[in-house]
């Protein structure tokens, strides 16, 4: 997913895209929204609940990526590339 519109569409909330875009909210910004923020956007309780759950999912994905873990929680395979040798001139 590359845009806030794609994410909202995936959640079945594509009609909210203009509200988010008008306020400059991208995917990174969406991760920081709380219920008060969502209420301020004029969302219904059902929409806020759906988005709150999706935001938790985004946060979990971000934490997983930050830790370098696969979606199943396993660490990435060991990196076996040799370090680049420095050329002497």
N, C-alpha and C positions, 0 to 999 in steps of 0.2 A: 504494500500500500504506500503510495507516494504522496498523497495529498489529503487534506482534511475532508474534501468532498468525497474522495474514494472511501475513506474510513466511514464517514457518516452513511454513505450509500450502502456499504457492506452491512451496517447495523440496521438498515431499513429506515434510516432517518435522513435520507438525502435532501428532503425538503428544508432541513435546517442549515444546509451549506451556506446560503446567502447571509444568514445571521452571523455565522462564525467568520466568514470571509470579510464581512463588513467591519468586524471588530479586530481584524488582523490575527485571528486565532488559527495557528497551524497545528500540526500533530504534536510538536514539542510543547506548545502552549496548552493544548488540550490536556496533557498529562498533569498539568498544575491546577486545573479547574476543580473547584469544590462545589458542594450543593448550592451554596449561596451564589456563586458565580453563575451556575446553570439556571438558577431561579431568576437571576438578573437578566439572563438572555431571553426570559419569557417562556421557558420550557415547562411543559406539564409535569406532574409528579411522575407519571409513567416514563416520559422521556428522560427525566433526570435520573431515575433509577437505572434505566437501560444504559445511559451514558456513564453513570458512576461505576457500574460493573465493567464496562468496556475500558474505562480509564484504569481500573485496577489491573485488567489484563495487559494494557499497554505498559504500565509500570513494571509488571512482572517480566514482560519481554525485555524491557530496557535493563532491568537488574540482571537477567540471565545473560544478555549480551555483554554487559559491563563485566561480569564475572568470567566471561569466556566459556559459558556452559552451553551445551546443546539443549534443545527443548526438553529432552528426557532427563536433564540434570547431569549428564555425563560431561566430564571435561573434554576439551577438544583433543584430537590426536596430537602426540608429540611432534614438534616441528623438527624435521630431519635435514633441512637445507644446510649446506656448509656456509660458513661466513665468507663474505667476499674478500678475496685477497687484495691487498693494496699494492698498486703498481709503483715501483720506484723509478724516478726519472732522472 
